[in-house]
Amino acid sequence: MLDHLIRGATVVDGTGAPSYIADLGVRDGRIAVIAGPGTLTEEAVTSEDATGLVLAPGFVDPHTHYDAQLFWDPYATPSMNHGVTTVAGGNCGFTLAPLHPDRPDDADYTRRMMSKVEGMALKALEEGVDWSWSTFREYLDALEGRIAVNAGFMVGHCALRRHVMGADAVGGQPVPAQLDAMLRLLHDAMDAGAWGLSTTRSTTHSDGDGKPVASRHALPEELLALSRAVGEHEGTQLEAIVAGCLDQFSDDEIDLLVDMTAAAGRPLNWNVLTIDAAVPERVPRQLVPSERARRAGGRVVALTMPILTPMNMSLGTFCALNLIPGWGEILSLPVPERIERLRDASTRADMLRRADSKEAGVFRRLADFGRYVIGDTYSAANEGLSGRVVRDIAAERGQDPFHCLVEICAADELRTVLWPMPTDNDPDSWALRQQTWQHEDVLLGGSDAGAHLDRMCGAPYTTRFLGDCLRGRKLVPLEQAVKMLTDDPAQLFGLRDRGRIQEGFHADLVLFDPERIDAGPATLVHDLPGDSPRLDSKAIGIVSVRVNGVETLRDDKVTGAVPGTVLRSGRDTRTVSTQ
């Protein structure tokens, strides 16, 4: 007997092949049978009519930070709502394990670092996670049996360094014995099922004390030793972030990425490739590591988002504006002093000059303040401004846009929510995206779901992309779009029996209405531990999500089931050849 029967669905199987109408039966967590419509006679415990609906493999998000959130939210919302059944975590060099058992303060350091660098609410990290583990195996075991999605995790370089070197991890270099200890920790983590190593050298990544995070101090020799260790384990990967990921790689960064993947003999992915027709030289430069890696026996994969991710800004709390050169020292001042400095015309002129400089890189796009939309406001002086564009308000007031924006925010004691309108929403940029997606080493992803919770909302990229493919720009056909969200990331990570609708594969399935599939607007909700805020987006047109054959979501409502698996390297992933 089948556990569940889906009748008359339009099956888009994840391979890119043409869709077809079929009945599909699920048994014991796997796809037991696929047959022509009306031809299945085996009885089923439950069944449903899926006429007019698309049945696709569950989506695979290759870059998330659900490492903490899964403890208080086993459904990985809103990702699961948008059809995601498998998430890759432990990215950017940051993980919650291993923790040194004799240094309980390391957990506090990690919480404050994650709060600063990944925008996770500190109260949520303190109240929503029990921090009871020491080893990476204990961390994975703590999640086993209590999650609704499948989840795999890299082990973070920062955690390895902190465990071995303590406070010296920031600023110091390991002696040979310490490097050996790091290698042992990494091997232990991969023996337990870690997917490999993640690391960062990005200048935007600072810890809770404002200092460069531990992995930023690692020399290439250390990174290559760790990379070689990754290559000794089945089904492993590398993930690396360098400063040039945001704009354009330096020659040294290209050398490092190529050397790491070649040393490991494993794919290396990085996040995120920003595509903008106004900067036509960026994409060719960012794909140089991929081309060189192929010749060196490695593979470097660029993640890129197929949507323009909603992202808000504020002059009151840490956000991307703080990362503009020279802005952080002003935006970190106490609020009264910050307002005073921002109201100074010479200070604003210097800030604008720095924001428009070459060193600002991709953050230059944030400096067109006339294109900002005013979000939530908090004072009588700003009544009626919510939803209006700054350039219009500035014209009415006879002010330049940045001065106008500062005065609006100052009236709210800098609490005003600001929404920058994208500068790369033009036809040429979308045409460049369509072209770039066809590159063999470009993969859709980079949502950062689980991080930057009150600042950006990348999790709905799956449904918004599909809606755009079906009813919007139609840059790729549905079958190809589904492949890009399912089989392509599954193949990159070597996921065993996932990413396709095929008999014998795990029954990770998403059923959706092609006439409605989309994502709602990003809205701020307060549903994290400690009543902390985050941005959420409702899924539209998702009828059902199944993980390992069990329904976890029906009509945007979680069922309460937690059938997800902690995906462990070797057991649940195979080695992906770079040759």
PAKOL-528466 format. One record per residue (C-alpha): x negated, y, z; residue in one letter. Coordinates in steps of 0.02 Angstrom, whole numbers, plus 50000, padded with zeros to 5 digits. Layout:
! PAKOL-528466
XYZa ...
//
This chain:
! PAKOL-528466
500005000050000m 499425017549960l 499285030550096d 499885044249980h 500475045749800l 500405061649696i 501525060249544r 501445069649380g 500015081349421a 498975090449291t 497295083149334v 495755094149309v 494435081649361d 492905092849388g 491875086249242t 492435099749121g 493455087149021a 495185092148958p 496575091149087s 497845077049082y 499475072049167i 499315057649289a 499865049549450d 498525047749584l 498515036249734g 497505038549893v 497015024550011r 495785023950156d 495135041350119g 494705038049938r 495505039649767i 496155022149744a 496985023349574v 497315035649433i 498645030549308a 499795037449176g 501335046749240p 502685035049303g 501635019249284t 501105016549465l 502215003749550t 501245001549712e 502185007949863e 501525022649963a 501785028550141v 502085046250077t 502255053749904s 502575070149817e 503065076649646d 501695087749576a 502485091749409t 501815108449346g 500435108849478l 498565107049451v 497635093649549l 495775097349564a 494325091049670p 494105100649832g 492995115749807f 491195115649871v 490515131849944d 488615131249931p 488215145750047h 489125148150211t 488735152050393h 490075141750478y 488775134650600d 489625142850750a 491415145750691q 491785127250667l 491735125250856f 493225136650883w 493985135050709d 493805117350641p 494755122650485y 493405134550424a 494705147750388t 494965156050271p 493875144850159s 494945129350179m 496515139550143n 495735143649975h 495415125449930g 493665122950001v 493415105450069t 491525105250087t 490405118950156v 488515120550159a 487895129050317g 486255132750403g 485715145250271n 484515159950270c 483365152350402g 484655153650541f 485365138850637t 485995135850814l 484785121150836a 483555115450886p 483515124451055l 482105121951178h 482815112351329p 481665121251452d 482075138851392r 483935142351416p 483625160551365d 483305154451188d 485175151951167a 485475170051214d 484125175651093y 484935165250955t 486665172350992r 486045190250986r 485065186750826m 486575178850741m 487655193350797s 486445206050722k 485855197550565v 487435188150514e 488755199650586g 489515186650703m 490445193650852a 489365191351008l 490895187951117k 491455174350997a 489735166351003l 489725167051193e 491505161151223e 491835149851073g 490275138751076v 489685128151223d 487825128051173w 487605111051255s 486345103651132w 484475103951116s 484025093750962t 484735095850788f 485475078350801r 486425083550958e 487075098850866y 487725088350722l 488465075650843d 489365089750934a 490325093550773l 490665075650722e 492485070750732g 493135088250768r 493095097250599i 494385097850460a 493145101050318v 491585091750267n 490035101250321a 488175099250290g 486805109650368f 485035114950327m 483885117450476v 483345135450500g 481515140250498h 481825153350632c 482455140050753a 480945128950719l 479745143250752r 480655148950910r 480705131350980h 478835128650957v 478125146150981m 479355154451099g 479275173451096a 477675172350992d 478735166350846a 479055184750811v 477405192050756g 476295177050786g 475495163350684q 475535144950736p 473935136150782v 473735119050698p 474545109950843a 476045121450836q 476255119050649l 476185100250678d 477535102150810a 478615112050687m 478405098450558l 478915085150684r 480465095150729l 480905096950545l 480665078350515h 481745074350666d 483105085950602a 483095077950430m 483075060550507d 484675066050596a 485445072050432g 484875089950404a 484965094050219w 483235101850219g 482435118450262l 483115136050249s 482025151450273t 482035170250253t 480755183650215r 482055196950181s 481685214150250t 483535215950295t 483435201850423h 483055207950599s 483435199850767d 484455206450912g 482965216650969d 482795224950800g 481195215450758k 480885205350599p 481575187750625v 480325173850658a 480205166350484s 479735183250409r 478045181450493h 477645164650413a 476205163950290l 476385154350125p 475335139950194e 476625136950331e 478065137550207l 477215125350090l 476835113150230a 478665113350281l 479185111550099s 478105096150077r 478945088550230a 480655091150151v 480075081050001g 479775065850112e 481635063550148h 483065057150043e 484405069349984g 483595085450043t 483485103349979q 482675120350006l 483545137050026e 482555153150035a 482895171750046i 481575184650004v 481695203549993a 481835203149805g 483435192949810c 484375209349830l 483675217449674d 482125211049582q 480785198749635f 478985203749655s 477635193049573d 477125186149743d 478935181249782e 479085172149617i 477465162849653d 478105157949825l 479795151349767l 478985141349627v 477645134249742d 478925129149873m 480055119449755t 478575111349669a 477805106349835a 479435098449893a 479975091249727g 481705097049779r 482895110449714p 482795127449797l 484275139349794n 484325157749837w 485695170549868n 486315181349786v 486085186249603l 486925203149579t 487465206049399i 487705223949341d 487605230049162a 486935246649227a 485345237249277v 485075225949125p 483305221249174e 483855213049338r 484555196449276v 483065191849164p 481865195949306r 482855185849434q 482855170549322l 480965170449298v 480735158949451p 481955146549374s 481015146249209e 479315144649292r 479925131549415a 480515120249273r 478745120549202r 477985117149374a 479075101949411g 480295110949525g 481985119249510r 482545136349573v 484425139749570v 485195157049585a 486885158549671l 488045172149606t 489805177349649m 491165176949514p 492175190649600i 491845207849672l 491845204149858t 492885215949966p 491685224350088m 491995238450209n 490785250950281m 490695261850435s 489575275350505l 489975268650678g 489445250550675t 488045240750592f 488375237750407c 487505238050239a 487275256950251l 486035253750392n 484945244350268l 484665259350155i 482865265150183p 482805278450318g 484645276850364w 484485264050502g 483545275750620e 484965288550606i 486425276350610l 485735267750765s 485745283750870l 487055286151007p 488695291950928v 488625310350985p 486825312250925e 487235302750766r 488665314550725i 487545329550758e 486205322950640r 487475318250506l 488235335650511r 486525343350475d 486435347750290a 484565344350275s 484765327150356t 486165322650234r 485115328650087a 483655317750143d 484805302750168m 485525304649994l 483785306249920r 483235290150006r 484835281249953a 484525285549770d 482695280449772s 481985264949688k 481545257749858e 483405257149901a 483595243649768g 485345236249758v 485925247649900f 485875262249779r 487625257249728r 488255262149901l 487725280349883a 489155286149769d 490215292349914f 491515300349804g 492075282649757r 492435277449936y 494225274349991v 494715279050168i 495355264150265g 495965264150446d 495845280850535t 496005284850721y 496345303450744s 497715316050712a 496505325950604a 496405311350482n 498255307550474e 498795303850296g 497025300650231l 497105281650235s 497095274750059g 496455290749980r 494855292549877v 493485303449953v 493145313149793r 494945319349791d 494885324749973i 493195333049946a 493855342849797a 495305349249903e 494115354450043r 492765361749932g 491445350050003q 490235337949923d 490845319949944p 489565314450075f 489885329850182h 491745326750168c 491555308550217l 490475313150368v 491785325650431e 493175312850413i 492175299950509c 491625312550642a 493455316450679a 493675297950720d 492065297250822e 491365286950676l 492675273050690r 493385276450516t 493435261350401v 492725264850228l 492995254450071w 491765257749929p 492505255249756m 491365243849653p 490235252049527t 490055236249421d 491865232749375n 491605237849193d 491845226749037p 489975226049003d 489605219349178s 490935206049161w 490265201048990a 488525199649066l 489225188749206r 490065177349080q 488415175448987q 487385172749145t 488545159249213w 488045148349066q 486225147349124h 485765129949186e 485035136949347d 486455148749394v 487795142349512l 489365150549579l 489325153949765g 488605165349895g 490185168749995s 489275170350163d 490915163850237a 490795163150426g 489645178350431a 489855197150421h 491595193650483l 492245211350502d 491295218450353r 491575207150202m 492725193350144c 491905181950016g 492815165750061a 494255168449937p 493115168449785y 493805151649731t 495635156349714t 495295173849650r 494115166949516f 495385153949460l 496765166949452g 495645177949347d 495235163449231c 497065158849209l 497915175849202r 496585189449205g 494985191349105r 494995172749057k 493095172449046l 493035153449056v 494385140149030p 495185131849181l 494255115349160e 492575124149158q 493045135349304a 493505120349411v 491875111649365k 490915127149420m 491765126249591l 491655107449617t 490515095949520d 489155108849489d 488795112249675p 489085093849716a 487755089149589q 486535102249655l 486645095049831f 486745077049772g 488395074149863l 488855055849853r 490575052449777d 491195070249792r 491545084349671g 492595074649546r 494285066349533i 493735048749496q 494265031749561e 493205027149711g 492745044949753f 493205052949919h 494945060349911a 494455078549933d 495865086549835l 496695103349809v 498415105049731l 498865122349666f 500125131749561d 499215138649407p 500535152149387e 500185159249559r 498415154549613i 497565169949685d 496965178149845a 497845191649944g 497005207849997p 495725207650137a 496505212950302t 495755214950476l 496405202650606v 495915199850788h 495935180950808d 494155176450859l 493675171751037p 493615187451142g 494915195451028d 493515199950908s 493995205850733p 493695198250563r 494285200750385l 495525187950321d 496345184950152s 497885174350122k 497815160749991a 499165161949858i 499755146849760g 498805133449860i 500095119849889v 499035106749977s 497245102950029v 496655085350072r 494995080850151v 494495062450144n 496295058450097g 497115067350244v 498135083050218e 497355097650311t 498365111850235l 500125113550163r 500755130150095d 499365140050182d 499735132050352k 498485120450435v 499165103450482t 498075100750635g 497175085750562a 495275085350575v 494705072150448p 493105081150397g 491405072950400t 489725079950451v 488785076250290l 487055069650328r 485605069250207s 485205052150138g 486835044450195r 487975057050111d 486755065149989t 485565057849861r 483925065349804t 484155076949656v 482745075749532s 481865091749482t 481055083649331q 
//
